[in-house]
Amino acid sequence: MENPKFILDYSNIFKLSNKFKVLSEESRLIILKSLQDGEKSVTEIVENTHFLQANVSRQLKILLENRIVCKRSEGKRHYFSICDKHILKICEIMCETQ
């Protein structure tokens, strides 16, 4: 077996654990699915997910705090996109290993 390029060490275990905690919430994954095709407003995310606006806003805040999504404001409207493209790759890998 080859040595992996990335070796877990104590300096990054906490960060990694937090990323997985964020991704463990189903509604956040559904929001990421909505964003995988590109930037969307909160209204568009609500329409795509059928979640309440308050729930979408709460989950987007957590995704923002963890630098998984980015926010762009235009007037009073806010647009969100996935800024950490590695997240989609992690999801793809996890789905392949099932």
C-alpha positions in Angstrom: 0.0 0.0 0.0 1.3 3.4 -1.0 1.8 6.2 1.6 -0.9 8.8 1.3 0.2 12.3 0.4 -1.8 13.7 3.4 -0.9 12.3 6.8 -3.2 13.0 9.8 -1.4 14.9 12.6 -2.6 16.6 15.7 -2.4 20.1 14.1 -5.2 19.3 11.6 -7.3 16.7 13.3 -9.5 19.3 15.0 -10.2 21.2 11.7 -10.9 18.0 9.9 -13.3 16.8 12.7 -15.2 20.1 12.5 -15.6 19.9 8.7 -17.1 16.4 9.0 -19.4 17.6 11.7 -20.7 20.4 9.4 -21.1 17.9 6.6 -23.0 15.4 8.9 -26.2 17.5 8.8 -28.4 16.3 6.0 -30.0 19.7 5.3 -26.6 21.2 4.8 -25.8 18.6 2.2 -29.0 19.3 0.4 -28.1 23.0 0.3 -24.7 22.1 -1.1 -26.5 20.0 -3.7 -28.5 23.0 -4.6 -25.3 25.1 -5.0 -23.3 22.6 -6.9 -24.4 24.0 -10.2 -23.4 27.6 -9.2 -24.3 30.7 -7.3 -27.9 31.1 -5.9 -29.8 33.5 -3.8 -31.5 32.5 -0.6 -34.8 32.5 -2.4 -33.6 30.2 -5.1 -32.1 27.8 -2.4 -35.5 27.8 -0.6 -37.3 27.0 -3.9 -34.8 24.2 -4.7 -34.8 22.6 -1.2 -38.3 23.3 -0.1 -36.9 24.2 3.3 -38.2 27.2 5.3 -36.2 30.4 4.7 -35.2 30.6 8.4 -33.8 27.0 8.2 -31.9 27.8 5.0 -30.4 31.0 6.6 -29.4 29.1 9.7 -27.6 26.4 7.8 -26.0 28.9 5.4 -24.6 30.7 8.4 -22.9 27.5 9.6 -21.6 26.8 6.2 -20.2 30.3 5.9 -18.6 30.2 9.3 -16.8 27.0 8.2 -15.7 28.5 4.9 -17.6 26.0 2.9 -19.7 28.5 1.1 -19.1 32.2 0.2 -21.5 35.0 0.2 -21.8 37.9 -2.3 -24.1 40.8 -1.7 -25.9 42.8 -4.3 -28.1 45.5 -2.7 -30.3 43.7 -0.2 -29.9 40.3 -1.9 -27.3 37.8 -0.9 -25.9 35.1 -3.2 -24.2 32.0 -2.1 -21.8 29.6 -3.8 -19.5 26.8 -2.8 -16.1 28.3 -2.2 -14.4 25.1 -1.0 -14.6 22.9 -4.1 -12.8 20.1 -2.2 -16.1 19.5 -0.3 -17.8 18.2 -3.5 -14.8 15.9 -4.1 -15.0 14.6 -0.5 -18.8 13.9 -1.0 -18.0 12.1 -4.2 -15.4 9.9 -2.6 -17.7 9.1 0.3 -20.5 8.1 -2.0 -18.2 5.8 -4.0 -17.1 3.9 -0.9 -20.6 2.9 0.1 
